[in-house]
Amino acid sequence: MLWRPQIRASIRASSVIQVLTRPFAAARNATETSEEELQLARRWLNKLDAESIPKSVGELSFSRSSGPGGQNVNKVNSKATLKVPLDALLQHVPAALHPQLKSSRFVAPRSNSIVIQADDSRKQSDNAHSCYARLHQLIVEAGRNAIPGETSIEQAKRVKDLQKVDNQQRLNKKKQHSAKKSSRRARGDD
């Protein structure tokens, strides 16, 4: 696991800087996957939409919704629950997204599945569509966290130029400092 340092200065006589660490999961996943896998995952995510998710990937069930709704709430099973086994979902998803999906807040650890519920509407069909839309959103969000964005050629050139300028400024500063020190040594004739 890659750790991202967090710096906290303590207020003591010795003014010690303590380095605390915390996990940085997105960077970990980016370094473990090859560039080719990342390209494939990016293309796959660009093609993915809520309608392209196969309806057979999980089990959709309906139950009675809670909350206000009058007589309808006690009679009609309008709440939709989509239960997708992780093993079945991970077969359709690129490997770069697997760690993010496994650590999702929608994962039920006992059944090793993703459980998504929707009771926004009074209609079963709308709630079922909402479940699949939320599953799509979950996959897209996992992709955003797991796959770093592509760097354009212009941006890479700009960064390289900035690094060159920074290095040149650093060298100039060192030369000025050296010249200042050597000029002090030369004045020692008095």
Contact map, one row per residue, 1 for C-alpha under 8 A:
1110000000000000000000111001000000000000000000000000000000000000000000000000000000000000000000000000000000000000000000000000000000000000000000000000000000000000000000000000000000000000000000
1111000000000000000000111011000000000000000000000000000000000000000000000000000000000000000000000000000000000000000000000000000000000000000000000000000000000000000000000000000000000000000000
1111100000000000000011110000000000000000000000000000000000000000000000000000000000000000000000000000000000000000000000000000000000000000000000000000000000000000000000000000000000000000000000
0111110000000000000011110000000000000000000000000000000000000000000000000000000000000000000000000000000000000000000000000000000000000000000000000000000000000000000000000000000000000000000000
0011111000000000001111000000000000000000000000000000000000000000000000000000000000000000000000000000000000000000000000000000000000000000000000000000000000000000000000000000000000000000000000
0001111100000000001111000000000000000000000000000000000000000000000000000000000000000000000000000000000000000000000000000000000000000000000000000000000000000000000000000000000000000000000000
0000111110000000111100000000000000000000000000000000000000000000000000000000000000000000000000000000000000000000000000000000000000000000000000000000000000000000000000000000000000000000000000
0000011111000000111100000000000000000000000000000000000000000000000000000000000000000000000000000000000000000000000000000000000000000000000000000000000000000000000000000000000000000000000000
0000001111100011110000000000000000000000000000000000000000000000000000000000000000000000000000000000000000000000000000000000000000000000000000000000000000000000000000000000000000000000000000
0000000111110011110000000000000000000000000000000000000000000000000000000000000000000000000000000000000000000000000000000000000000000000000000000000000000000000000000000000000000000000000000
0000000011111011000000000000000000000000000000000000000000000000000000000000000000000000000000000000000000000000000000000000000000000000000000000000000000000000000000000000000000000000000000
0000000001111111000000000000000000000000000000000000000000000000000000000000000000000000000000000000000000000000000000000000000000000000000000000000000000000000000000000000000000000000000000
0000000000111110000000000000000000000000000000000000000000000000000000000000000000000000000000000000000000000000000000000000000000000000000000000000000000000000000000000000000000000000000000
0000000000011111000000000000000000000000000000000000000000000000000000000000000000000000000000000000000000000000000000000000000000000000000000000000000000000000000000000000000000000000000000
0000000011111111100000000000000000000000000000000000000000000000000000000000000000000000000000000000000000000000000000000000000000000000000000000000000000000000000000000000000000000000000000
0000000011110111110000000000000000000000000000000000000000000000000000000000000000000000000000000000000000000000000000000000000000000000000000000000000000000000000000000000000000000000000000
0000001111000011111000000000000000000000000000000000000000000000000000000000000000000000000000000000000000000000000000000000000000000000000000000000000000000000000000000000000000000000000000
0000001111000001111100000000000000000000000000000000000000000000000000000000000000000000000000000000000000000000000000000000000000000000000000000000000000000000000000000000000000000000000000
0000111100000000111110000000000000000000000000000000000000000000000000000000000000000000000000000000000000000000000000000000000000000000000000000000000000000000000000000000000000000000000000
0000111100000000011111000000000000000000000000000000000000000000000000000000000000000000000000000000000000000000000000000000000000000000000000000000000000000000000000000000000000000000000000
0011110000000000001111100000000000000000000000000000000000000000000000000000000000000000000000000000000000000000000000000000000000000000000000000000000000000000000000000000000000000000000000
0011110000000000000111110000000000000000000000000000000000000000000000000000000000000000000000000000000000000000000000000000000000000000000000000000000000000000000000000000000000000000000000
1111000000000000000011111000000000000000000000000000000000000000000000000000000000000000000000000000000000000000000000000000000000000000000000000000000000000000000000000000000000000000000000
1111000000000000000001111111000000000000000000000000000000000000000000000000000000000000000000000000000000000000000000000000000000000000000000000000000000000000000000000000000000000000000000
1100000000000000000000111111100000000000000000000000000000000000000000000000000000000000000000000000000000000000000000000000000000000000000000000100000000000000000000000000000000000000000000
0000000000000000000000011111110000000000000000000000000000000000000000000000000000000000000000000000000000000000000000000000000000000000000000001111000000000000000000000000000000000000000000
0100000000000000000000011111111000000000000000000000000000000000000000000000000000000000000000000000000000000000000000000000000000000000000000000100000000000000000000000000000000000000000000
1100000000000000000000011111111100000000000000000000000000000000000000000000000000000000000000000000000000000000000000000000000000000000000000000000000000000000000000000000000000000000000000
0000000000000000000000001111111110000000000000000000000000000000000000000000000000000000000000010010000000000000000000000000000000000000000000000110000000000000000000000000000000000000000000
0000000000000000000000000111111110000000000000000000000000000000000000000000000000000000000000010000000000000000000000000000000000000000000000000111000000000000000000000000000000000000000000
0000000000000000000000000011111111000000000000000000000000000000000000000000000000000000000000000000000000000000000000000000000000000000000000000000000000000000000000000000000000000000000000
0000000000000000000000000001111111000000000000000000000000000000000000000000000000000000000000000000000000000000000000000000000000000000000000000000000000000000000000000000000000000000000000
0000000000000000000000000000111111101100000000000000000000000000000000000000000000000000000000010000000000000000000000000000000000000000000000000000000000000000000000000000000000000000000000
0000000000000000000000000000001111111100000000000000000000000000000000000000000000000000000000000000000000000000000000000000000000000000000000000000000000000000000000000000000000000000000000
0000000000000000000000000000000011111110000000000000000000000000000000000000000000000000000000000000000000000000000000000000000000000000000000000000000000000000000000000000000000000000000000
0000000000000000000000000000000001111111000000000000000000000000000000000000000000000000000000000000000000000000000000000000000000000000000000000000000000000000000000000000000000000000000000
0000000000000000000000000000000011111111100000000000000000000000000000000000000000000000000001110000000000000000000000000000000000000000000000000000000000000000000000000000000000000000000000
0000000000000000000000000000000011111111110000000000000000000000000000000000000000000000000000010000000000000000000000000000000000000000000000000010000000000000000000000000000000000000000000
0000000000000000000000000000000000111111111000000000000000000000000000000000000000000000000000000000000000000000000000000000000000000000000000000000000000000000000000000000000000000000000000
0000000000000000000000000000000000011111111100000000000000000000000000000000000000000000000001000000000000000000000000000000000000000000000000000000000000000000000000000000000000000000000000
0000000000000000000000000000000000001111111110000000000000000000000000000000000000000000000001010000000000000000000000000000000000000000000000000010000000000000000000000000000000000000000000
0000000000000000000000000000000000000111111111000000000000000000000000000000000000000000000000000000000000000000000000000000000000000000000000000010000000000000000000000000000000000000000000
0000000000000000000000000000000000000011111111100000000000000000000000000000000000000000000000000000000000000000000000000000000000000000000000000000000000000000000000000000000000000000000000
0000000000000000000000000000000000000001111111110000000000000000000000000000000000000000000001000000000000000000000000000000000000000000000000000000000000000000000000000000000000000000000000
0000000000000000000000000000000000000000111111110000000000000000000000000000000000000000000000000000000000000000000000000000000000000000000100100000000000000000000000000000000000000000000000
0000000000000000000000000000000000000000011111110000000000000000000000000000000000000000000000000000000000000000000000000000000000000000000000000000000000000000000000000000000000000000000000
0000000000000000000000000000000000000000001111111000000000000000000000000000000000000000000000000000000000000000000000000000000000000000000000000000000000000000000000000000000000000000000000
0000000000000000000000000000000000000000000111111101100000000000000000000000000000000000000000000000000000000000000000000000000000000001000000000000000000000000000000000000000000000000000000
0000000000000000000000000000000000000000000000111111100000000000000000000000000000000000000000000000000000000000000000000000000000000001000000000000000000000000000000000000000000000000000000
0000000000000000000000000000000000000000000000011111100000000000000000000000000000000000000000000000000000000000000000000000000000011011000000000000000000000000000000000000000000000000000000
0000000000000000000000000000000000000000000000001111110000000000000000000000000000000000000000000000000000000000000000000000000000010000000000000000000000000000000000000000000000000000000000
0000000000000000000000000000000000000000000000011111110000000000000000000000000000000000000000000000000000000000000000000000000000000000000000000000000000000000000000000000000000000000000000
0000000000000000000000000000000000000000000000011111111010000000000000000000000000000000000000000000000000000000000000000000000000010001000000000000000000000000000000000000000000000000000000
0000000000000000000000000000000000000000000000000011111110000000000000000000000000000000000000000000000000000000000000000000000000000000000000000000000000000000000000000000000000000000000000
0000000000000000000000000000000000000000000000000000111111000000000000000000000000000000000000000000000000000000000000000000000000000000000000000000000000000000000000000000000000000000000000
0000000000000000000000000000000000000000000000000000011111100000000000000000000000000000000000000000000000000000000000000000000000000000000000000000000000000000000000000000000000000000000000
0000000000000000000000000000000000000000000000000000111111100000000000000000000000011001100000000000000000000000000000000000000000000000000000000000000000000000000000000000000000000000000000
0000000000000000000000000000000000000000000000000000001111110000000000000000000001111001000000000000000000000000000000000000000000000000000000000000000000000000000000000000000000000000000000
0000000000000000000000000000000000000000000000000000000111111000000000000000000001110000000000000000000000000000000000000000000000000000000000000000000000000000000000000000000000000000000000
0000000000000000000000000000000000000000000000000000000001111100000000000000000111100000000000000000000000000000000000000000000100000000000000000000000000000000000000000000000000000000000000
0000000000000000000000000000000000000000000000000000000000111110000000000000000111000000000000000000000000000000000000000000000000000000000000000000000000000000000000000000000000000000000000
0000000000000000000000000000000000000000000000000000000000011111000000000000111110000000000000000000000000000000000000000001000000000000000000000000000000000000000000000000000000000000000000
0000000000000000000000000000000000000000000000000000000000001111100000000001111110000000000000000000000000000000000000000000000000000000000000000000000000000000000000000000000000000000000000
0000000000000000000000000000000000000000000000000000000000000111110000001111111000000000000000000000000000000000000000000000000000000000000000000000000000000000000000000000000000000000000000
0000000000000000000000000000000000000000000000000000000000000011111000001100111000000000000000000000000000000000000000100000000000000000000000000000000000000000000000000000000000000000000000
0000000000000000000000000000000000000000000000000000000000000001111100001000000000000000000000000000000000000000000000000000000000000000000000000000000000000000000000000000000000000000000000
0000000000000000000000000000000000000000000000000000000000000000111110001000000000000000000000000000000000000000000000000000000000000000000000000000000000000000000000000000000000000000000000
0000000000000000000000000000000000000000000000000000000000000000011111001000000000000000000000000000000000000000000000000000000000000000000000000000000000000000000000000000000000000000000000
0000000000000000000000000000000000000000000000000000000000000000001111111000000000000000000000000000000000000000000000000000000000000000000000000000000000000000000000000000000000000000000000
0000000000000000000000000000000000000000000000000000000000000000000111111100000000000000000000000000000000000000000000000000000000000000000000000000000000000000000000000000000000000000000000
0000000000000000000000000000000000000000000000000000000000000000000011111110000000000000000000000000000000000000000000000000000000000000000000000000000000000000000000000000000000000000000000
0000000000000000000000000000000000000000000000000000000000000000000011111111000000000000000000000000000000000000000000000000000000000000000000000000000000000000000000000000000000000000000000
0000000000000000000000000000000000000000000000000000000000000001111111111111100000000000000000000000000000000000000000000000000000000000000000000000000000000000000000000000000000000000000000
0000000000000000000000000000000000000000000000000000000000000001100001111111000000000000000000000000000000000000000000000000000000000000000000000000000000000000000000000000000000000000000000
0000000000000000000000000000000000000000000000000000000000000001000000111111100000000000000000000000000000000000000000000000000000000000000000000000000000000000000000000000000000000000000000
0000000000000000000000000000000000000000000000000000000000000011000000011111110000000000000000000000000000000000000000000000000000000000000000000000000000000000000000000000000000000000000000
0000000000000000000000000000000000000000000000000000000000000111100000001011111000000000000000000000000000000000000000000001000000000000000000000000000000000000000000000000000000000000000000
0000000000000000000000000000000000000000000000000000000000000111100000000001111100000000000000000000000000000000000000101111001000000000000000000000000000000000000000000000000000000000000000
0000000000000000000000000000000000000000000000000000000000000111100000000000111110000000000000000000000000000000000011110001001000000000000000000000000000000000000000000000000000000000000000
0000000000000000000000000000000000000000000000000000000000011110000000000000011111000000000000000000000000000000000011100001001100100000000000000000000000000000000000000000000000000000000000
0000000000000000000000000000000000000000000000000000000000011110000000000000001111100000000000000000000000000000001111000000000100100000000000000000000000000000000000000000000000000000000000
0000000000000000000000000000000000000000000000000000000001111000000000000000000111110000000000000000000000000000011110000000000100110000000000000000000000000000000000000000000000000000000000
0000000000000000000000000000000000000000000000000000000001110000000000000000000011111000000000000000000000000000111100000000000000000000000000000000000000000000000000000000000000000000000000
0000000000000000000000000000000000000000000000000000000011100000000000000000000001111101100000000000000000000000111000000000000000000000000000000000000000000000000000000000000000000000000000
0000000000000000000000000000000000000000000000000000000011000000000000000000000000111111100000000000000000000011110000000000000000000000000000000000000000000000000000000000000000000000000000
0000000000000000000000000000000000000000000000000000000000000000000000000000000000011111110000000000010000000001110000000000000000000000000000000000000000000000000000000000000000000000000000
0000000000000000000000000000000000000000000000000000000000000000000000000000000000001111111000000000000000000000100000000000000000000000000000000000000000000000000000000000000000000000000000
0000000000000000000000000000000000000000000000000000000011000000000000000000000000011111111100000000000000000000000000000000000000000000000000000000000000000000000000000000000000000000000000
0000000000000000000000000000000000000000000000000000000010000000000000000000000000011111111110000000000000000000000000000000000000000000000000000000000000000000000000000000000000000000000000
0000000000000000000000000000000000000000000000000000000000000000000000000000000000000111111111100100000000000000000000000000000000000000000000000000000000000000000000000000000000000000000000
0000000000000000000000000000000000000000000000000000000000000000000000000000000000000011111111000000000000000000000000000000000000000000000000000000000000000000000000000000000000000000000000
0000000000000000000000000000000000000000000000000000000000000000000000000000000000000001111111000000000000000000000000000000000000000000000000000000000000000000000000000000000000000000000000
0000000000000000000000000000000000000000000000000000000000000000000000000000000000000000111111101100000000000000000000000000000000000000000000000000000000000000000000000000000000000000000000
0000000000000000000000000000000000001001100100000000000000000000000000000000000000000000011111111100000000000000000000000000000000000000000000000000000000000000000000000000000000000000000000
0000000000000000000000000000000000001000000000000000000000000000000000000000000000000000010011111100000000000000000000000000000000000000000000000000000000000000000000000000000000000000000000
0000000000000000000000000000110010001100100000000000000000000000000000000000000000000000000001111110000000000000000000000000000000000000000000100110000000000000000000000000000000000000000000
0000000000000000000000000000000000000000000000000000000000000000000000000000000000000000000011111111100000000000000000000000000000000000001001100110000000000000000000000000000000000000000000
0000000000000000000000000000000000000000000000000000000000000000000000000000000000000000010011111111110000000000000000000000000000000000000000000000000000000000000000000000000000000000000000
0000000000000000000000000000100000000000000000000000000000000000000000000000000000000000000000011111111000000000000000000000000000000000000000000000000000000000000000000000000000000000000000
0000000000000000000000000000000000000000000000000000000000000000000000000000000000000000000000001111111100000000000000000000000000000000000001101100000000000000000000000000000000000000000000
0000000000000000000000000000000000000000000000000000000000000000000000000000000000000000000000001111111100000000000000000000000000000000011001000000000000000000000000000000000000000000000000
0000000000000000000000000000000000000000000000000000000000000000000000000000000000000100000000000111111100100000000000000000000000000000000000000000000000000000000000000000000000000000000000
0000000000000000000000000000000000000000000000000000000000000000000000000000000000000000000000000011111110100000000000000000000000000000000000000000000000000000000000000000000000000000000000
0000000000000000000000000000000000000000000000000000000000000000000000000000000000000000000000000001111111100000000000000000000000000000000000000000000000000000000000000000000000000000000000
0000000000000000000000000000000000000000000000000000000000000000000000000000000000000000000000000000001111100000000000000000000000000000000000000000000000000000000000000000000000000000000000
0000000000000000000000000000000000000000000000000000000000000000000000000000000000000000000000000000000111110000011100000000000000000000000000000000000000000000000000000000000000000000000000
0000000000000000000000000000000000000000000000000000000000000000000000000000000000000000000000000000011111111001111000000000000000000000000000000000000000000000000000000000000000000000000000
0000000000000000000000000000000000000000000000000000000000000000000000000000000000000000000000000000000001111111111000000000000000000000000000000000000000000000000000000000000000000000000000
0000000000000000000000000000000000000000000000000000000000000000000000000000000000000000000000000000000000111111100000000000000000000000000000000000000000000000000000000000000000000000000000
0000000000000000000000000000000000000000000000000000000000000000000000000000000000000000000000000000000000011111000000000000000000000000000000000000000000000000000000000000000000000000000000
0000000000000000000000000000000000000000000000000000000000000000000000000000000000001000000000000000000000011111100000000000000000000000000000000000000000000000000000000000000000000000000000
0000000000000000000000000000000000000000000000000000000000000000000000000000000000001100000000000000000000111111110000000000000000000000000000000000000000000000000000000000000000000000000000
0000000000000000000000000000000000000000000000000000000000000000000000000000000000111110000000000000000000111011111000000000000000000000000000000000000000000000000000000000000000000000000000
0000000000000000000000000000000000000000000000000000000000000000000000000000000001111100000000000000000001110001111100000000000000000000000000000000000000000000000000000000000000000000000000
0000000000000000000000000000000000000000000000000000000000000000000000000000000011110000000000000000000001110000111110000000000000000000000000000000000000000000000000000000000000000000000000
0000000000000000000000000000000000000000000000000000000000000000000000000000000011100000000000000000000001000000011111000000000000100110000000000000000000000000000000000000000000000000000000
0000000000000000000000000000000000000000000000000000000000000000000000000000001111000000000000000000000000000000001111100000000000100000000000000000000000000000000000000000000000000000000000
0000000000000000000000000000000000000000000000000000000000000000000000000000001110000000000000000000000000000000000111110000001101100000000000000000000000000000000000000000000000000000000000
0000000000000000000000000000000000000000000000000000000000000000100000000000011100000000000000000000000000000000000011111100001000000000000000000000000000000000000000000000000000000000000000
0000000000000000000000000000000000000000000000000000000000000000000000000000001000000000000000000000000000000000000001111100001000000000000000000000000000000000000000000000000000000000000000
0000000000000000000000000000000000000000000000000000000000000000000000000000010000000000000000000000000000000000000000111111011000000000000000000000000000000000000000000000000000000000000000
0000000000000000000000000000000000000000000000000000000000000000000000000000010000000000000000000000000000000000000000111111011000000000000000000000000000000000000000000000000000000000000000
0000000000000000000000000000000000000000000000000000000000000000000000000000010000000000000000000000000000000000000000001111111000000000000000000000000000000000000000000000000000000000000000
0000000000000000000000000000000000000000000000000000000000000100000000000000111100000000000000000000000000000000000000001111111100000000000000000000000000000000000000000000000000000000000000
0000000000000000000000000000000000000000000000000000000000000000000000000000000000000000000000000000000000000000000000000011111110000000000000000000000000000000000000000000000000000000000000
0000000000000000000000000000000000000000000000000000000000000000000000000000000000000000000000000000000000000000000000001111111111000000000000000000000000000000000000000000000000000000000000
0000000000000000000000000000000000000000000000000000000000000000000000000000011100000000000000000000000000000000000001111111111111100000000000000000000000000000000000000000000000000000000000
0000000000000000000000000000000000000000000000000000000000010000000000000000000111000000000000000000000000000000000001000001111111110000000000000000000000000000000000000000000000000000000000
0000000000000000000000000000000000000000000000000000000000000000000000000000000000000000000000000000000000000000000000000000111111111000000000000000000000000000000000000000000000000000000000
0000000000000000000000000000000000000000000000000000000000000000000000000000000000000000000000000000000000000000000001000000011111111100000000000000000000000000000000000000000000000000000000
0000000000000000000000000000000000000000000000000000000000000000000000000000000111000000000000000000000000000000000111000000001111111110000000000000000000000000000000000000000000000000000000
0000000000000000000000000000000000000000000000000110100000000000000000000000000001000000000000000000000000000000000000000000000111111111000000000000000000000000000000000000000000000000000000
0000000000000000000000000000000000000000000000000100000000000000000000000000000000000000000000000000000000000000000000000000000011111111100000000000000000000000000000000000000000000000000000
0000000000000000000000000000000000000000000000000000000000000000000000000000000000000000000000000000000000000000000100000000000001111111110000000000000000000000000000000000000000000000000000
0000000000000000000000000000000000000000000000000100000000000000000000000000000000000000000000000000000000000000000100000000000000111111111000000000000000000000000000000000000000000000000000
0000000000000000000000000000000000000000000000011100100000000000000000000000000000000000000000000000000000000000000000000000000000011111111100000000000000000000000000000000000000000000000000
0000000000000000000000000000000000000000000000000000000000000000000000000000000000000000000000000000000000000000000000000000000000001111111110000000000000000000000000000000000000000000000000
0000000000000000000000000000000000000000000000000000000000000000000000000000000000000000000000000000100000000000000000000000000000000111111111000000000000000000000000000000000000000000000000
0000000000000000000000000000000000000000000000000000000000000000000000000000000000000000000000001000100000000000000000000000000000000011111111100000000000000000000000000000000000000000000000
0000000000000000000000000000000000000000000010000000000000000000000000000000000000000000000000000000000000000000000000000000000000000001111111110000000000000000000000000000000000000000000000
0000000000000000000000000000000000000000000000000000000000000000000000000000000000000000000000000000000000000000000000000000000000000000111111111000000000000000000000000000000000000000000000
0000000000000000000000000000000000000000000000000000000000000000000000000000000000000000000000001001100000000000000000000000000000000000011111111100000000000000000000000000000000000000000000
0000000000000000000000000000000000000000000010000000000000000000000000000000000000000000000000011001000000000000000000000000000000000000001111111110000000000000000000000000000000000000000000
0000000000000000000000000000000000000000000000000000000000000000000000000000000000000000000000000000000000000000000000000000000000000000000111111111000000000000000000000000000000000000000000
0000000000000000000000000100000000000000000000000000000000000000000000000000000000000000000000000001000000000000000000000000000000000000000011111111000000000000000000000000000000000000000000
0000000000000000000000001110110000000000000000000000000000000000000000000000000000000000000000011001000000000000000000000000000000000000000001111111000000000000000000000000000000000000000000
0000000000000000000000000100110000000100110000000000000000000000000000000000000000000000000000011000000000000000000000000000000000000000000000111111100000000000000000000000000000000000000000
0000000000000000000000000100010000000000000000000000000000000000000000000000000000000000000000000000000000000000000000000000000000000000000000011111110000000000000000000000000000000000000000
0000000000000000000000000000000000000000000000000000000000000000000000000000000000000000000000000000000000000000000000000000000000000000000000000011111000000000000000000000000000000000000000
0000000000000000000000000000000000000000000000000000000000000000000000000000000000000000000000000000000000000000000000000000000000000000000000000001111100000000000000000000000000000000000000
0000000000000000000000000000000000000000000000000000000000000000000000000000000000000000000000000000000000000000000000000000000000000000000000000000111110110000000000000000000000000000000000
0000000000000000000000000000000000000000000000000000000000000000000000000000000000000000000000000000000000000000000000000000000000000000000000000000011111110000000000000000000000000000000000
0000000000000000000000000000000000000000000000000000000000000000000000000000000000000000000000000000000000000000000000000000000000000000000000000000001111111000000000000000000000000000000000
0000000000000000000000000000000000000000000000000000000000000000000000000000000000000000000000000000000000000000000000000000000000000000000000000000000111111100000000000000000000000000000000
0000000000000000000000000000000000000000000000000000000000000000000000000000000000000000000000000000000000000000000000000000000000000000000000000000001111111110000000000000000000000000000000
0000000000000000000000000000000000000000000000000000000000000000000000000000000000000000000000000000000000000000000000000000000000000000000000000000001111111111000000000000000000000000000000
0000000000000000000000000000000000000000000000000000000000000000000000000000000000000000000000000000000000000000000000000000000000000000000000000000000011111111100000000000000000000000000000
0000000000000000000000000000000000000000000000000000000000000000000000000000000000000000000000000000000000000000000000000000000000000000000000000000000001111111110000000000000000000000000000
0000000000000000000000000000000000000000000000000000000000000000000000000000000000000000000000000000000000000000000000000000000000000000000000000000000000111111111000000000000000000000000000
0000000000000000000000000000000000000000000000000000000000000000000000000000000000000000000000000000000000000000000000000000000000000000000000000000000000011111111100000000000000000000000000
0000000000000000000000000000000000000000000000000000000000000000000000000000000000000000000000000000000000000000000000000000000000000000000000000000000000001111111110000000000000000000000000
0000000000000000000000000000000000000000000000000000000000000000000000000000000000000000000000000000000000000000000000000000000000000000000000000000000000000111111111000000000000000000000000
0000000000000000000000000000000000000000000000000000000000000000000000000000000000000000000000000000000000000000000000000000000000000000000000000000000000000011111111100000000000000000000000
0000000000000000000000000000000000000000000000000000000000000000000000000000000000000000000000000000000000000000000000000000000000000000000000000000000000000001111111110000000000000000000000
0000000000000000000000000000000000000000000000000000000000000000000000000000000000000000000000000000000000000000000000000000000000000000000000000000000000000000111111111000000000000000000000
0000000000000000000000000000000000000000000000000000000000000000000000000000000000000000000000000000000000000000000000000000000000000000000000000000000000000000011111111100000000000000000000
0000000000000000000000000000000000000000000000000000000000000000000000000000000000000000000000000000000000000000000000000000000000000000000000000000000000000000001111111110000000000000000000
0000000000000000000000000000000000000000000000000000000000000000000000000000000000000000000000000000000000000000000000000000000000000000000000000000000000000000000111111111000000000000000000
0000000000000000000000000000000000000000000000000000000000000000000000000000000000000000000000000000000000000000000000000000000000000000000000000000000000000000000011111111100000000000000000
0000000000000000000000000000000000000000000000000000000000000000000000000000000000000000000000000000000000000000000000000000000000000000000000000000000000000000000001111111110000000000000000
0000000000000000000000000000000000000000000000000000000000000000000000000000000000000000000000000000000000000000000000000000000000000000000000000000000000000000000000111111111000000000000000
0000000000000000000000000000000000000000000000000000000000000000000000000000000000000000000000000000000000000000000000000000000000000000000000000000000000000000000000011111111100000000000000
0000000000000000000000000000000000000000000000000000000000000000000000000000000000000000000000000000000000000000000000000000000000000000000000000000000000000000000000001111111110000000000000
0000000000000000000000000000000000000000000000000000000000000000000000000000000000000000000000000000000000000000000000000000000000000000000000000000000000000000000000000111111111000000000000
0000000000000000000000000000000000000000000000000000000000000000000000000000000000000000000000000000000000000000000000000000000000000000000000000000000000000000000000000011111111100000000000
0000000000000000000000000000000000000000000000000000000000000000000000000000000000000000000000000000000000000000000000000000000000000000000000000000000000000000000000000001111111110000000000
0000000000000000000000000000000000000000000000000000000000000000000000000000000000000000000000000000000000000000000000000000000000000000000000000000000000000000000000000000111111111000000000
0000000000000000000000000000000000000000000000000000000000000000000000000000000000000000000000000000000000000000000000000000000000000000000000000000000000000000000000000000011111111100000000
0000000000000000000000000000000000000000000000000000000000000000000000000000000000000000000000000000000000000000000000000000000000000000000000000000000000000000000000000000001111111110000000
0000000000000000000000000000000000000000000000000000000000000000000000000000000000000000000000000000000000000000000000000000000000000000000000000000000000000000000000000000000111111111000000
0000000000000000000000000000000000000000000000000000000000000000000000000000000000000000000000000000000000000000000000000000000000000000000000000000000000000000000000000000000011111111100000
0000000000000000000000000000000000000000000000000000000000000000000000000000000000000000000000000000000000000000000000000000000000000000000000000000000000000000000000000000000001111111110000
0000000000000000000000000000000000000000000000000000000000000000000000000000000000000000000000000000000000000000000000000000000000000000000000000000000000000000000000000000000000111111111000
0000000000000000000000000000000000000000000000000000000000000000000000000000000000000000000000000000000000000000000000000000000000000000000000000000000000000000000000000000000000011111111100
0000000000000000000000000000000000000000000000000000000000000000000000000000000000000000000000000000000000000000000000000000000000000000000000000000000000000000000000000000000000001111111100
0000000000000000000000000000000000000000000000000000000000000000000000000000000000000000000000000000000000000000000000000000000000000000000000000000000000000000000000000000000000000111111110
0000000000000000000000000000000000000000000000000000000000000000000000000000000000000000000000000000000000000000000000000000000000000000000000000000000000000000000000000000000000000011111111
0000000000000000000000000000000000000000000000000000000000000000000000000000000000000000000000000000000000000000000000000000000000000000000000000000000000000000000000000000000000000001111111
0000000000000000000000000000000000000000000000000000000000000000000000000000000000000000000000000000000000000000000000000000000000000000000000000000000000000000000000000000000000000000011111
0000000000000000000000000000000000000000000000000000000000000000000000000000000000000000000000000000000000000000000000000000000000000000000000000000000000000000000000000000000000000000001111
